[in-house]
């Protein structure tokens, strides 16, 4: 597939003053009923078994974790551990054996793809459930984001914020792909459940999709309905970055998204981390955040290689229930200065 350049995101100067940036993580979605990294596999194991590849997945998990027992939640690895182990298994498959036995690298990759597909389908179900009943705190937060014309960097795949912020008005500029931005913008550096590569996205109805970025066989399409595409002929694997220790960002679109994230943080006057714990293994996110906060004091790099005027240190608020200060320390270390820490759930902070 031919790769083509992606247009640069609009300048962060297009946001209103104060320049408000939210960084959203799994803790935000957990408040809506979504799983965390730690409890995802136990919660979705029945879906894996009902989808017909439970035995294969159990064998893979048990190979890496001999004490694994599906009936014991404490014996499960995290989804990040498992996918990272499967990644290492695939990379070293031919180097670890003199011959191929009953299990093949193709079989391993098939199980990985089926796991991610089931995960995507389950997340769509959880989204419907999350929005089926009123949530005053969520309405209040989204209303605040709209009023502030906030710029939102979300490391989640789900479409809750997409649906509530944009609804039927979802378009390229909603995700930051436009020359001029107005209103809130949602940047998703780990991909999204409604983004599809050209190889499958081309089969989506023209009335239900729009080109997000790319051209000439390298298009990335966004699906307008906030659900999985319905088809009896093919599976639609969304463009999402799997949660592994060493993440891979192969598509050009991710370079553009990371650049946009740095640009937003570089000139933000206030940054709010909402349910984002900056996991120790998330090296890419930490690097990007550090670049942005460094630029606040040093000035953002321009296209001519020089630095612009420094905007100064942003006010930073961390919203997380962690009482050990571990989350606060990780984020403060990346920021480089003191941050306010609200210890509690997202809904408590919104309604406080």
N, C-alpha and C positions, 0 to 999 in steps of 0.2 A: 504494500500500500504506500503510495507516494505521500511523503510528508511535505506540508506547505507551511510557510510562516503564518503565525497568528497575529492579528492586529494588537497593538499595544493597548492596554487598558487606559481609560481616561485618567487624567491627572487627579491626584488626591485633592488639589485645590478646588475641585468642583463641589466639594461638600460644604455645608453651611458651617457657621461658627456658633458654638464651639464644635470642633471636629470630633465627633463621638465615634469610637470604635468598640464593638463588642467582639470578644473571642469566645466562641461557643464550643463546648465539649460534651462528652458522653454523660456527664452529670446532669446536664440540662434535659437530655432525652430520658434519662432514668426517672426523672420526676413525672414523665408522661407514660411510664410503664414499659419503656424499652429496657433491654438488658444492659448490663455493664460488661466490660471485658472479662471479669471474673466469673460471672454466672451465666454467660451466654450459652455455652455448650450444654450444661445440665437442663436449661430451660427449653432448648430446641431439640433435644435428643429424640423425643417422640416423633417430631416431624422428620428427622433423618430416617428413623426406622420405617415410618409409614410411606416414605418416598422410595423405598426399595433398595437402598444402599447401606442400610444399617450394619449388616454383617461386615461389609468391606471397611466401613469407617471404624467399627469396633476393633477390627484387626490392626488397622493402621495406628489407632490410638494406643492399643495394648502393646504394639511393638515398641513404641517410644516410652510408654508408661506401663510396665508389666503388671502393676497392681490395679490397673483400671477395671472398674466394675460399674456398668451403667446404672445399677441400683444404688450406688453410693456417690452422692454429690461431691463429697470431699476427695474423690479419686480422679476427678476430671482435671485436665490441664486447662489453662485459659485458652481462648480462641487464638490469642496472639502467639502463645507458645506452640500450639498445635500447627498452625499455618506456617510458622517459622521452621518447625521441625520437618514438615512436609516439603518446604522449600529446600532445605539442606539435603533431604533425602533425594529429591529430584536432581539437584545439582551434582551430587556425588553418587548417583545410582550406578552408573557403569564402573566407577572407580572402587566400589565397595564389594564387588563380586566377580568371579571369573566367568560366570555364565548367568543367563536370565532364567529364573525358575518360573513358578506359576504366577508370580506377581511381576508386573511390568511397570516401567516408568509411565507408559501411556495410561495404564489403569490408575496409577497414582494421580496423574493430572486430571483424569476424568472424575475421580472422587473429589478432588479439590474444586473443580468447576461446579459439580452438583451441590457441594456444600455451600458455595457462595450463592448459587442460584436459589437454593432453599432459604438461605439467610435473607436475600433480597425480598423474596415473596413474603416471608414472615414479617419483615419490617413494614411492608405495605399493610398487612393485617393489623399490626400494632398501631399504625397511624390512624386507620379507620376507627379503632377502638378508642384511641386517645382523644380524637376530635368528636366522638359520638356524644359526649357529655360536656356541659359547660365547665370551663376552668377559668374563674375570674382572674387568677394571677397571670395566666397565659395571655388573656385578652388585654390585661393592663400592660404587660411587658411589650407586646406587639404594638399597642397603641403608643407607648413611649418611644419605641424605635421609629415609628412612622413620624411622630411629631418632631423628633430630633433629626430626621433624615439621616439616621445612623448608617454607618458602614459596618457590616457584620461579616466576620471571618468565622465560618463554621467548619469544624473538622468532622461533623456528622454527615452521614449519607442521607438520612431520612428527609422527608419533604414537609414536615410540620410547619416550619417557618416559611418555606416557599409558598405553601398553600395559604397561610394566614396573611402573609405580607402582600402577596401579589394576586392570588386567585386567578380569575380569568384574564387578568392583565399581564400574566407572566410573559416575558420576552427577553431578548438578548441583554438588554440593559439591566434587567433584574439581577443577572449574574455578573454584571460589571463589564460586559462586552459591548461598549458603545463609546463614541467619541465624547459625548456629553452626558453626564449623569444627573438625574434629579430624583429626589426621594431616597428611600433606603436602598441599599445594594447588598446582595448576598454573595460572598466569595466562598467557594467550596474547594479548598486545595486537595482534599482527598476524594474528589469526585462526588457524584450524586446518583441516586436511584433512578432518575429520569433522564440520564445522559447515555447516549449510545453511539458507538463507533459506526462508521459508514457501512461496514460489512453487514450489519443487521439493521441499523437505523434507516437504510434506504428502503426497507420494506414497510416502514411505518407510513400511515396515511398522511399525505401532505397537509390535510386540514388539521391534523393533530400533532404536528411537529414544527419546529423551526430550526434553522441551521444556527448552531451556537458559535461555531468557529470552524476554520479550515475550509479547504476547497479541493477540487480535482481528485476525488477519491480519498482524501484525508479529512472529510467532514466529521464533525461531532454534532449530533442532533440532540435536541431537548424535546422530550415528549410532554405535551401540554396537560393531558389528564393526570391527576395525582394518584395513579395506580399503575400496576404492571400492564404492559401491552397484552392484548388477548389474541392468541393465535393457536391453531391446532397443527400448524406446519413447522414452527420453529420456536426455540427458546431465545429470549432476549436477555443477554448478559449485560447489565449496566456497566458504565465506565466508573468503577470504584477502585480505590487503592486498598488492597487487602491489609488487615492489621497484622503486619509482620514486623520483626525487629529491624530489619534492613529493608525499608520500603523502596519500591521501584516506581519512578515517574518517567515512563518512556514517551508518552505522547507530548507533543509540543504544547498542548493546552495547559499542562501543569506548570511549565516554565512561566507562562503568562500569568497564571494564578498566583504563583509564589512571588513574582515580581510585584503584582498588585498588592499582595498582603504586606510586603515590605514598604511599599509606597504609602499605604494607608497608615501604618503604625509610625512611619517616619515623621509625619506631620500631625499626628493626633494630639488633641489637647486633653483628652480623657480616654482611658482604655479600661474596659470592664471585662474581667475573665469570669464567665458564667458557666459553672459546672465543668471547667476545663482544668485538669490537674497537671498538665505538662508531664506526661509519663516519662520516666527516666530513659526509656528506650526510644523515645520519639526525638531522635537527633535532628531530623530535618526541621521540624517545627521549632525546636529550641534555637537552631541556627538562624532561621528566618526572623524569629522574634528578637533575637539579640541584635541582628542587623538593623531592624527597625528602631529599636530603642537607642542603639548607638547613634543612629542618624539624627535622633532628636537633639542630641548634644553637639554632634559634629557637623550636622547639615547633610541633607540627602544628596547622593551622587546624581549629577545631571548627565545627559547624553554626551556632553563635551568632556566628561571625565573630571570636571570640577565639582565642588560641593556648593550647594545652595546655602541660604541663611538657615542657621539652626533655629528650630521652633521652640526649643526648651523642653524640659522634662514634663511629661504628661502626668496627670493625676491617675493613679492606677488602683483599681478596686478588685479584690479577689473574692468571689462568692463560692464557698465550698464548705461542706460539713466537717471536713477534717479538723480534728482538735489537737493533732500532734505537731502542727506547724510544718509538716513535711511538704505539703503542697505549697504553702505560703513561701517557704524557703526556696523551693525549686523555681517558682515564678519570679520571686524577688531577685534571685541570682541572675536570671535571664534579663530582667528589666534593668538592674543595676542601681536601684535606689529603693527607698522604703515604699511599701505598698499597704493600703488599708485592707484588712481581712475581715469579711463578714462570715462568721462561723455559723453555718446553717444551710437549709435547703434553699433552692432558687426561689420557690414560692414564698418562703418566709421573708426573703430579702425584698422581693417585689412588693409585697403587701405591708412591709414594715414602714 
